[in-house]
């Protein structure tokens, strides 16, 4: 997982700005800026960039031979003075700050290709190629500095990436198919291509990795190759299902109140029986041309894996049992 840590705030040590040492060797720690006060400047910086830059939309409309489907940005000036600015091509969504729920951000994202495959959820696993940059205003015009990239698909757990990146990826879909190249690599088809412009409060804010300035606005361009349901605790129940209140936040669902959210708790109800032993797992093997399986009562599909070489699809399901018939599945019922 080359350089995957740049997207995962839970893996990054907090970086605190320190003032110069006093004579008595005491150190003053500069507290983080007020999060609500940071919203305006962050959005203004991003919108300035969007108004003064464009992407290579003409190449996507008429791809040259060997085109790599990568988004490239440039300034609207000189020979490019008549290009369409990004601000006229992006969409946005309002996203609440995870630290202070009274603060809301406008998250801009660019959809070049939505994708034709599976749309990941907030707790799923995504395989993406990407380039990460931060905005740098120390020059005569807004420009971005690359801090990380990968030209091969990297696996990301969407519960462990910065909020802005997570919120963007769930708007796209993975590839519709892939073929195996002679060297064992894959050629993906119909994958999602996009970019997201992340205000610092949905990025690293005051705790960036080394090399990224405090309170930096981020830009990620990406290609979403594959997506699959997350099952972080490997109990057989997809983490999206363990989001019991449906708020897309898997960290606030803790049935047995033991401090471990259900999606990372192997015994959700705390009854001493593993969750994996309180559901029934079934696998269906589908050869090309086979009909889809007919699922039984309380049986739901959890995983679907396609072998691109054989085109064989493996469908995994779980059945939720309810021994005492009280309407609560056994894996969430401490009485069973």
ZAVODO-847385 format. One record per atom (N, C-alpha, C, O): y, x, z; residue in one letter. Coordinates in steps of 0.2 Angstrom, whole numbers, plus 5000, padded with zeros to 4 digits. Each point is the difference from the previous one (the first is absolute). Example, Ala and Ser with C-alpha at 12.3 -4.5 7.8 and 13.67 -1.06 7.14 Angstrom:
residues 2
497250665039a 500649965000a 500650045000a 499950055003a 500649934993s 500650045001s 500549965003s 500650035001s 
This chain:
residues 336
499450045000x 500649965000x 500650045000x 500450015005x 499750034990x 500650044999x 500749975002x 500249954996x 500150085009x 500749985002x 500049925002x 500649985000x 498949995001x 500049935002x 500549985006x 500249955001x 499850115003x 500449985006x 500749994999x 500349975005x 500050044990x 500749984999x 500249935000x 500549985002x 499049984997x 500149935000x 499849965006x 500149945001x 499650105004x 499749975006x 500450025006x 499950055003x 500549904999x 500550025006x 499650015006x 500250045004x 499249934997x 499650015006x 499750075001x 499850025005x 500250024989x 499850065000x 500550065000x 499950065001x 500749915000x 500650055000x 500350015007x 500249945002x 499950125000x 500350005007x 500749994999x 500450014995x 499949965010x 500749985000x 500450065000x 499950055003x 500749954993x 500450054999x 500749985003x 500349964997x 499950075008x 500649995004x 500550054998x 499950065001x 500749914998x 500650054998x 500250035007x 500249965005x 499950104996x 500250035006x 500750034999x 500250034995x 500249975010x 500750035000x 499950075002x 499450025002x 501150024997x 499950075002x 500050015008x 500249965003x 499450094999x 499950015007x 500650015004x 500450044998x 499649935008x 500650025004x 499850075004x 499550024999x 501050005005x 499950065003x 499550005005x 499650055001x 500249895002x 499550005005x 499449984997x 499549985004x 500450034989x 499449994997x 499849934999x 499449984998x 501049975004x 499949935000x 500049984992x 500450034997x 499249925001x 500149984993x 500149925000x 499749965004x 500850034992x 500249924999x 499649984995x 500050034994x 499749915007x 499649974994x 500449944997x 500349965004x 499850054990x 500449954997x 499649934998x 499550014997x 500749945006x 499649944999x 500149974993x 500450024997x 499049945001x 500149984993x 500649954999x 500249975005x 500050024989x 500549964999x 499849935001x 499449985000x 501149975001x 499949935001x 499749984993x 500350014995x 499149955006x 499649984994x 500449954996x 500050004994x 500449965009x 500349944996x 500650034997x 500249984994x 500150085009x 500650034997x 499850044994x 500450014995x 499050015004x 499850044995x 499849964993x 500050034995x 499949915006x 499849954994x 500550014995x 499850014994x 500949975007x 500550004995x 500050074996x 500049994994x 500150065009x 500150074997x 499350014996x 500150034994x 499349955008x 499450024997x 500049964993x 499850024995x 500349915006x 500049964994x 500650024995x 499850004994x 500750025008x 500650024996x 499850064996x 500150014994x 499650045009x 499750064997x 499549984994x 500050034995x 499649935007x 499449984995x 500349964994x 499950024994x 500649945008x 500349964994x 500450044996x 500149994994x 500350065009x 500350054995x 499650034996x 500150014994x 499350025008x 499550034996x 499849954994x 499950024994x 499949925008x 499849954995x 500549984995x 499849994994x 500850025008x 500649984995x 500150064995x 500349994995x 499550075007x 500250064996x 499450034997x 500150054997x 499349925003x 499450034998x 499649954996x 500149945001x 499550094994x 499549964996x 499350035000x 500050065002x 499649904996x 499350034999x 499850004993x 500349974996x 499250075002x 499750014993x 499749934997x 499450014998x 501049945003x 499749934997x 499850004993x 499649974998x 500850074998x 499850004993x 499450044998x 499649984996x 500250065008x 499350034999x 499449965002x 499550004997x 500749965008x 499549955002x 499949944995x 499549974999x 501150014998x 500049954995x 499650034993x 499749964997x 500450105002x 499750034994x 499750075002x 500350054998x 499149955005x 499850065002x 499850054995x 499749994995x 500650075006x 499850064995x 499350025001x 499749985005x 500150064991x 499350035000x 499950045006x 500450045002x 499149945002x 499950045006x 500449985006x 500050045005x 500349904995x 500549985005x 499649995007x 499449975000x 500950065005x 499650005007x 500149945004x 499849995006x 500749964992x 500149945004x 500450025006x 499949965005x 500450094995x 500450025006x 500749985000x 500350014995x 500049975010x 500749985000x 500450065001x 499950045005x 500749974991x 500450055001x 500749975000x 500249964997x 500250075008x 500749975001x 500550054997x 499950065000x 500749924998x 500550044998x 500749975001x 500049945001x 500550094998x 500749985002x 500349964993x 499950034995x 500449925006x 500449974995x 500650034999x 500549995003x 499550064992x 500650044998x 499950034993x 499450014998x 501150014999x 499950044993x 499649964995x 500249944999x 499350094999x 499649974994x 499649945003x 499849954996x 500250045011x 499749945003x 500449955003x 499949965004x 500850044994x 500549965002x 499849934999x 500349965004x 499450024991x 499849934999x 499449975002x 499749954999x 499950095005x 499449985003x 500149955005x 500549995003x 498949974998x 500049945004x 499950035008x 499550035001x 501049955003x 499950035007x 499449975004x 499849944998x 499950095006x 499549985004x 500149945004x 499649955001x 501150045001x 500249945004x 499849934996x 499949955003x 500150064991x 499949944996x 499349994998x 499849954997x 499750095006x 499350004998x 499649995006x 499449995000x 500950025006x 499650005006x 499949935003x 500449964999x 499150035005x 500049945005x 500150035007x 500050065001x 500149895003x 500050025007x 499749955005x 499949944998x 499950085008x 499849955005x 500350025007x 500250065001x 499949905003x 500250015007x 499550025004x 499549965001x 500550095003x 499550035004x 500350015007x 500550035001x 499249955004x 500250015007x 499850065003x 499450034999x 501050005005x 499950075003x 499549995005x 500049955004x 499550104996x 499449995005x 500250025007x 499749985005x 500950064995x 500250025007x 500449955003x 500049995006x 500549984990x 500549955003x 499949944995x 500350014994x 499449945008x 499949944996x 500749964999x 499949954996x 500650075006x 500749974999x 500350034994x 500549984997x 499250085000x 500350034995x 499649994993x 499350005001x 501049994994x 499649984994x 500350054994x 500650015000x 499050014996x 500250044994x 499849974993x 499649955000x 500850074995x 499949984993x 499650054997x 500250065000x 499249934998x 499550054997x 500049994993x 499749954998x 500650094998x 500050004993x 499350034997x 499850065003x 499949914992x 499550034997x 500049994992x 500249944998x 499550104998x 500050004993x 499349984998x 499650045001x 500349914995x 499449984997x 500050024993x 500249964996x 499450095002x 500050024993x 499349964997x 500149974995x 499450045009x 499449964998x 499749985007x 499950035004x 500049904996x 499849975007x 499250025001x 499850015006x 499850004989x 499350025000x 499649944999x 500349945000x 499150074998x 499549944998x 499450005005x 499649954998x 500450095007x 499449995004x 500149975007x 500249945000x 499650095005x 500049985007x 500750015003x 500350065000x 500049895004x 500650015003x 499850025007x 499749965004x 500550104999x 499950015007x 500449965005x 500549984998x 499250025008x 500349975005x 500350055005x 499950064999x 500549925006x 500350045005x 499550055003x 500350055003x 499149934998x 499550045004x 499550044996x 499550025002x 500649984991x 499550024995x 500150074999x 500450045003x 499149994993x 500050074998x 500250004992x 499749964996x 500850095003x 500250004993x 499950084998x 500150045004x 499849964989x 499950074997x 500650004995x 500049974995x 500450085006x 500650004996x 500250084998x 499850045004x 500549964990x 500450074999x 500749985001x 500249945000x 500250115002x 500649995003x 500550064999x 499750055000x 500949945001x 500550055001x 500549975005x 500349954999x 499850095006x 500549985006x 500650054999x 500050065000x 500649905000x 500750045000x 500449975006x 499949945002x 500650105000x 500549975004x 500750014996x 500150044997x 500449915005x 500650004997x 500450065003x 500050015006x 500450034990x 500450055002x 500749994997x 500150004994x 500449995011x 500749994998x 500450065001x 500649994999x 499150075001x 500450065001x 500350024993x 500350065000x 499549914995x 500350024993x 500549954998x 500249955003x 500050064991x 500549954997x 499849934998x 500449965000x 498950045000x 499749934999x 499449995004x 499750055001x 500149895000x 499449995004x 499450034996x 499949994994x 499750065009x 499450024996x 499450005005x 500250005006x 499250014992x 499549995005x 499650075000x 500050034995x 499749995011x 499750065000x 499249985002x 499949975004x 499750064992x 499349995001x 499750045006x 500250065001x 499549905003x 499750035006x 499250005000x 499750035004x 500049934992x 499349995000x 499849964993x 500349964998x 499150065000x 499749964994x 499350024999x 499750055003x 499949904993x 499350024999x 499949964993x 500249954999x 499550094996x 499949984994x 499349974999x 499849974995x 499850045011x 499349975000x 500049945005x 500450015005x 499349944995x 500049945005x 499850035007x 499550035001x 501049955003x 499950025008x 499849935003x 500449954999x 499250055006x 499849945004x 500550005006x 500150045004x 500249904996x 500449985006x 499849945003x 499949954997x 500150055010x 499949945004x 500749975001x 500550035003x 499649914995x 500749975000x 500249985007x 500649995000x 499050025005x 500249995007x 500450065002x 500250005006x 499750064991x 500250065002x 500550044996x 500150065000x 500349904996x 500550034996x 500749965002x 500049965003x 500550074994x 500749985002x 500049934998x 499749984994x 500749975009x 500049934999x 500349994993x 499749954996x 500850085001x 500249994994x 499550014994x 500049964995x 499650095006x 499550024995x 499549945000x 499749984995x 500150005011x 499549955001x 500249934997x 499649974996x 501050025005x 500349934998x 500150004992x 499949954997x 500250115000x 500050004993x 499350004997x 499949964995x 499650075007x 499450014997x 499649935000x 499649984996x 500649985009x 499649935000x 500349954995x 499849954999x 500750074998x 500349964994x 499750024993x 500149974995x 499450085005x 499750024994x 499349995000x 499749985005x 500050034989x 499250005000x 499750064997x 500450044997x 499049975005x 499650064997x 499850004993x 500249954997x 499550095001x 499750004993x 499549954999x 499749985004x 500250004990x 499649954998x 499350034998x 499549965001x 500550104997x 499450034998x 500150085000x 500550025000x 498950015000x 500150084999x 499450024996x 499449975001x 500650084995x 499550044997x 499950075002x 500550035003x 498949994997x 499950075003x 500150054994x 499750004995x 500750055006x 500150054995x 499450055001x 499650005004x 500450054991x 499550054999x 499950045006x 499550035002x 501149995001x 500150045006x 499949975007x 500150035005x 499749904995x 499949975006x 500649965003x 499949975005x 500750044992x 500549975002x 500149934997x 499549984996x 500949975006x 500149944998x 500649994996x 500550025001x 499449934993x 500649984997x 500149935001x 499649954998x 500950035006x 500249945003x 500449964994x 500450024997x 499449915004x 500449964995x 500349945004x 499749975005x 500950014993x 500349945002x 500250015008x 500049955003x 500350114999x 500150015007x 500849995001x 500450004995x 499849995011x 500749985002x 500450074999x 499850055003x 500849944995x 500550055000x 500649985002x 500349954998x 500050095007x 500649975003x 500450065004x 499850065000x 500749925003x 500450045005x 500349965005x 500149945000x 500050095006x 500349975005x 500650045003x 499950065000x 500649915002x 500650045003x 500149985007x 500249945002x 499650105003x 499949995007x 500650025004x 500250065000x 500149895003x 500550025005x 499750045006x 499449985002x 501050065001x 499750045006x 499649975005x 499550025003x 500849924999x 499749965005x 499349974998x 499649985005x 500250024989x 499349984998x 499650064997x 499550004998x 500950065004x 499650074998x 499950045006x 499749985005x 500650084995x 499950045006x 500650005005x 499950025006x 500649954993x 500649995004x 500250075003x 500250054997x 499749955010x 500250075004x 499450045001x 500150055004x 499349944993x 499450045001x 499750024994x 499449984999x 501050054996x 499750024994x 499550065000x 500150045005x 499549974990x 499650065000x 500550064998x 500549994998x 499250075004x 500450064998x 500350004993x 499649994995x 501050035004x 500350004993x 500349944998x 500450004994x 499649955009x 500449934999x 500549995005x 499950005006x 500750004992x 500649985004x 499949945004x 499749954998x 500650055008x 500049945004x 500349944996x 500550014997x 499349935004x 500349944998x 500050004992x 500549974997x 499050065000x 500050014993x 499849934997x 499549975002x 500850014992x 499749954996x 499550034995x 500150054998x 499349915002x 499550034996x 499949964993x 500149945000x 499650094995x 499749974994x 499350024999x 499950065000x 499749904999x 499350014998x 499949974993x 500149944999x 499750104996x 499749974994x 499250005001x 499850055003x 499849914994x 499350005001x 499749964995x 500249964996x 499150055003x 499549974996x 499549985005x 499650045003x 500249894997x 499549975004x 499450004996x 499949954996x 499650095006x 499450014996x 499449955003x 499749964996x 500250045010x 499549965003x 500349975007x 500450035003x 499349924999x 500149975006x 499449965003x 499649984996x 500350035010x 499449975003x 500149985007x 500550025004x 499249934999x 500149975007x 500050065005x 499550045000x 500949965005x 500050055005x 499549975006x 500049945001x 499650105001x 499649995006x 500050065005x 499550045000x 501149975003x 500150065004x 499550015005x 499950065002x 499949895001x 499550015006x 499250004997x 499650005004x 500449994990x 499349994997x 499549965004x 499450015001x 500949935000x 499649955004x 499749944995x 499749965002x 500550054991x 499849954995x 500549954999x 499949964995x 500650035009x 500549955000x 500650034997x 500350045003x 499949944991x 500650034997x 500650005004x 500149945004x 500350114997x 500649995004x 500549954998x 500349975005x 499750014989x 500449944998x 499849945004x 500449955002x 499050044999x 499749945004x 500150015007x 500149955004x 500050114999x 500150015007x 500849995001x 500250015006x 500249984989x 500749985001x 500049925002x 500149964995x 499750035011x 499949935001x 500649955000x 499949944998x 500750085003x 500549965000x 500450004993x 500549974999x 499250074996x 500250004993x 500750024999x 500349994995x 500050065009x 500650025000x 500150074996x 500550035000x 498949994998x 500050074996x 500150065005x 500150054997x 499849945009x 500150055005x 499350005004x 499949965005x 499750094993x 499350005004x 500150035006x 499550005004x 501050034998x 500150035007x 500149955006x 499950025005x 500349924993x 500149955006x 499549955001x 500149955003x 499350074994x 499449955001x 499550045005x 499750054997x 500249935009x 499650035005x 499649955004x 500349985005x 499250004992x 499649945004x 499850015007x 500249965004x 499650104997x 499750015007x 500650045004x 499850025006x 500849994992x 500550035003x 499950065004x 500250025005x 499450024991x 499850075003x 500550054997x 499850065002x 500749934995x 500550054997x 499850024993x 500450044997x 499049945001x 499850034993x 500049934995x 499649965001x 500850044994x 500149954996x 499349994997x 499650044999x 500249904999x 499449984997x 499850044994x 499450024999x 501150004997x 499850044994x 499750075001x 499850034996x 500349995011x 499750075001x 499649995007x 499950055003x 499949894998x 499649995006x 499349984998x 499949954997x 499650095005x 499349984997x 499749945004x 499449984998x 500950005008x 499849945003x 500649965002x 500350005005x 499849964990x 500649965000x 500149955006x 500650005003x 498949974999x 500149955006x 499850035006x 500049975006x 499850104995x 499850035006x 499449985004x 500050005006x 499549974990x 499549975003x 499450055001x 499449985002x 500750084996x 499550055000x 499550014994x 499650045000x 500549914995x 499750004994x 500450024995x 500649984999x 499250074997x 500450024994x 500249954995x 499549964999x 501150044998x 500149944995x 499550014995x 499949944997x 499950125001x 499650004994x 499349975001x 499649984995x 500250015012x 499449965001x 500149935001x 499549965002x 501150014998x 500249935001x 500249974993x 500249945000x 499750094995x 500149974993x 499450024996x 499650055001x 500249914994x 499550024995x 500250024994x 500449974996x 499450095002x 500250044994x 499549994994x 499450015002x 500849974992x 499649994995x 500350044994x 500650004999x 498950034996x 500250034994x 499749974994x 499449985000x 501050014995x 499849974994x 500150054994x 500650035000x 498949994996x 500150054995x 500049964993x 499649964998x 501050054999x 500149964993x 500050054995x 500450044999x 499149954996x 500050044994x 500449964995x 500249945001x 500150104994x 500449974995x 499749934997x 499450004998x 501049955002x 499849934998x 499749965005x 499949944999x 500050095007x 499749955006x 500649965002x 500650015000x 499249935003x 500449955002x 500250025008x 499750045003x 500949944999x 500350015006x 499549975005x 499749944999x 500250095007x 499649975006x 500349945002x 500649995001x 499049965001x 500349945004x 500050015007x 499450015003x 501149995000x 500150025007x 499849945005x 500249944998x 499550075007x 499849955005x 500649985005x 500550034999x 499349935005x 500549975005x 500350065005x 499550045002x 501149974999x 500350055004x 499850074997x 500150055004x 499849964990x 499850064997x 500650024995x 500249964996x 500150105005x 500650024996x 499950074997x 499650045003x 500649974991x 500050064997x 500450055003x 500649995002x 499250075000x 500450055003x 500150064996x 500650035000x 499049994996x 500050064996x 499749994993x 499549974999x 500850064996x 499850004993x 500150074997x 500550024999x 498950014999x 500050074997x 499750004993x 499549975000x 500950064996x 499750004993x 499850074998x 500550055001x 498949964997x 499850074997x 500350004993x 499749974995x 500850085003x 500350004994x 499550024994x 500149994994x 499450055008x 499550034996x 499549944998x 499850004994x 499949975011x 499549954998x 500349934999x 499649954998x 501050045005x 500349935000x 499749955005x 500149945000x 499550095004x 499649965005x 500549995006x 500450055002x 499749895000x 500449985006x 499649985006x 499649975000x 500650065006x 499749995006x 500549955004x 500650035002x 499249915000x 500449965004x 499850005007x 499449985001x 501050035004x 499850005007x 500349935003x 500649994999x 499049985005x 500349945003x 499850005008x 499650045002x 500849935002x 499849995007x 500049925001x 500449964997x 499150025007x 500049935003x 500250005007x 499750045004x 500849924998x 500249995007x 499549955003x 500049944998x 499750085007x 499649965004x 500349975006x 500550035002x 499349915000x 500349975006x 499549965004x 499949944999x 499750105005x 499449985004x 500249945004x 499649955000x 500950045004x 500149955004x 500449944997x 500249955003x 500050064990x 500349954997x 500749985002x 500249944999x 500250105004x 500649995003x 500650014995x 500649995002x 499250034992x 500650014995x 500250075000x 500450024996x 499450025009x 500250075000x 499550044998x 499450005003x 500650044992x 499550054997x 499850045006x 500450025004x 498950004996x 499750045006x 500450075001x 500150025005x 500150014989x 500350065001x 500750005004x 500350055002x 500049894998x 500649995004x 499949965006x 500549985004x 498950004998x 499849965006x 499750045005x 499450014999x 500950005007x 499750045005x 499449975003x 499650035004x 500349904995x 499549975003x 499350004996x 499549985002x 500650054992x 499450014996x 499950074997x 499550024996x 
